[in-house]
Amino acid sequence: MESNVAQWWKLLEKRALAKANPINPQRVAWELSPRLPVDAIITCDSGSCANWYARDVKIGRGMMASLSGGLASMGAAVPYAIAAKFAHPDKPVVGLVGDGAMQMNNMAELITVAKYWRRWKDHRFIICVFNNEDLNQVTWEQRVMEGDPKFEASQSIPDVPYHQFAKLIGLHGIFVAAADKVGAGWDEAFDADRPVVLEFKTDPEVPPLPPHLTLKQVRHLTDTLLKGDPDEAGLVRGTVRQIISAVLPDKDQE
């Protein structure tokens, strides 16, 4: 029989590879794992990206990792990554960031990267941006914890071409908007001769759900639908795909 750990990873793989519109954010983290160098340093911001970092990134022995924990302050991943690179200029660094945190301050922090990167012995410095045009963690907290629909006035944010900003300041920029191109995007980023902003267009309706939903959480999700969520169709589709991924056979979900 399979061990509990093996069963857990199989479930995570099914969830990560489940279809989404256009990219399942879990897949971004899942595809990163086998490409991480053995001496990599990984940083992560606050937001739904922290769910995928904690759940889907396999951090191996010899790697270092940090998260915007404690008060869960947004905007920490790029400064953390810069600090890691100055402390360890010979090691590759990867930062995982949501688009809300990028707009808050992380885009400006890239100017510091543009100023200093040539001093670093190892030029591999990748900022992965999950662009879903949503302050996603709070959106889902409102839905699952309070039963409230998404409040678009505060939760929807502009679609910014983060990869183009990187190019504007002399860095490398990559944009990926197709699930079957996720791995190739990571490969290109690790092969680049300079720091990279790797932007993925991800689906905001992939729920950061725990492995097992409580009755209270299900009730709140139901309340959200009854009240009329602006992204109701995507919410239902994304949630159903995540829940049934645990029981479907090993094939693409329709």
N, C-alpha and C positions, 0 to 999 in steps of 0.2 A: 504493500500500500504506500501511496505517496505520503510524505511527511506533511505536517501542517504548514511548514514554511513553503514547500513546493506548491501546495495547493493555493496558498496565499498569492504567490508570485504568478501562478497561472491565471487567477482571478484578475489581478492587476493588469496583466498583459491583455486580457480580453477587454477590460474597460479602456485601456489606453488605445487599443486598435479599433474600438467601436467607431462607426461612421459619425461624422459631425459636419458642420457647415461653417467654414470650409475645412478647418483643421481641428481635431481633438487636441486640446492643450495638454492632456496627459501624454499624448504621443510625442510631443516635443521633448518632454523630460525623459520619456522611455527611450527614445532614440539617442539621447545624449549619453546614457549610461555606458553602452559598450564602446563609446568613442572617447571616454575620459582617459587622459594619460594617467599613469600610476601615481604621479606626483602632483596632480591637479589640485587647485584651490577653488572651491565653489562658494559663491555668496548668493544670498537670496533676499529679496525685498519682502515687505509685508503685503498681503493681498492674497488672491486666489492662487497666485504662482507659488506661494508657500505650501499650499496643499499638494501641488504636483511635485515640488521639490522634496517634501517629506515622504510622499507616497511612492514616487516613481523613479527617483534618482538613486542608483545603487552606488553608495560611497564606499570605496575599497580601502583596505589597510594602506597607510602611507599618505592618503589624501587628507586635506584639511577643508573644513566647511564652516560657514557661519550663516546666521539667520537674523533678521530684524525681529528679535524676540522681545521679552519683557513687556514694554508698552506697545509693541508692534508698530513702531513708528515707520511711516512710509518714507521712501527716499534714501534708504541706507545702502542698498546693494552696490551701486556704483562707487560711492565713497569707500565702502568696505573693500571692494575689488581693487581700487587704486592703492589703498593702504597695504593690501596683501602684496601687490606688485612691487611696491617700494621696499617692503620687508623681504620679499623673495623674488627678485628680478629675473631669476633663472627658472622660475616655475610658471606653467600655464595657468591662467585665471579665467574662470567663467562666472558671470553674474546673471542671475535670473530676475527679470523685472517686469512688472505689469505696466500697461500704458498710463495708468493714473499716476504712478510714481515717477515715470519718465517725464510726464508733463509738470509734475510738482517741482523737481529740481535735478533729476538725473541727466537730462539733456545738457544742462549747463555744465555739469560735472565732466561731461565728455570733452569739454574744452581743455581741461587739465590733462586729460589723457593725450590729446593732440599735441600739447606742449612738451610732454615728457617721454613719450613712448620710445623714442629713439635711444634713450639712455638704458632701456631695459635689455638685458642679455637675451631673454626669450621674448619674442614679440607677440606670442599668442595671448591675446586679451580679448575675450568675447563677451559682449553684452547681448543677451537674448531677451528680446522684447515680445511679450504676449499682447498683441494688439487686438482687443475685442470691443473697443469703443464703450467700455462699461467699467464702473468701479465695482467690479464683480463680486468681491468678497462681501461687501456690505449689501449688495443686491440680494445675494442668496441668504445672508443672515436675516434680512427683513422678511424674506419669504418663509424660511424654515423655522426661525425662532419666534416670529411675531405673526405669521400668516398674512403679511401685508404684500400687496403687489409692488412691482418695481416702480419707484418714483422717478420718472425720467428726468425731471428738472434737476435733480442732484446727481443722478447715477450715469446718465449718458454723457460721454465726453467726445471731443472732436477726433476725427480720424487724421492722424499726423503721420507723414512719411518719415519715420525715425531713421530708416536706412539712408534716405537722401540727405538728412541733416549730417549724418556721419561723413558722407562723401564731401559735403560742402566744407567741412573743416579738415579734410585731408585723411580721414580714416576710410576703411572699407565698409561698404554697406551691402547687405543681402536681403532680399525680400522673398518670402515663401508663402504661397497662398494655395498650395495643393498638398494633400496628405502624402502622396507618393513621392514628394520632393523634400520631405523633412530631413531624412537621412543625408541626402546630397547637400542640403543647406549646411548641416553641421560639418560635413567633410570639407566643404569649401572654406568655412570659417576657420577650421583648424589648420588648413593649408595656407592661409593668407600670410602675406609678408608684413602685415601691420595690424593694429587693433581693429576689431570688427563690431558693427552693430548688426545682429542677425534678427530680423523682424519676421515674426510669424503671424499670419492673419488667423486668429483662433475664434472658436465658437463660444460666445458668452453663455450659451444655454446648456453647456456640459456642467452638471451640478457637482460641486465639491462635497459630495455626500460621503458619510462614513460607511464602512462595510455593511452595517446593519442599521436600518432606520427604526427609531422608536415610534410607538403609536402616536405620541404627541407631535413628532416631526411630520408624520404622514398627515395628521389632522391639519397642521398649519399649512402644508402644501395644498391640501384640498381647499382650505379657506382662501388661499391666494387665488386659486382658479375661480372660485365662486365670486370673488370680488372683482375679477376681471383684470388680469395682468396684461400689460401692453405687448409682451412677447409670449403670449399664452401658448401658441402653437409650438414654438421652439422649446419652450419650457417643458411641455408634455413630452415632446419627441426626445429631447435630450435626457430627461429623467428616466423615461421608460427604457431607453437604450442602455443606460447605466445599470438599472436594476436587473433587467433580463440578461445582461451579459454574463451574470453568474451562473445561469442555467442553460444558455444556448451552447450547442456544440462548437467546436473549433473551426468556425468559418465566418466569413463576413456577415454582418447583420444587415438585413434589408430595412 
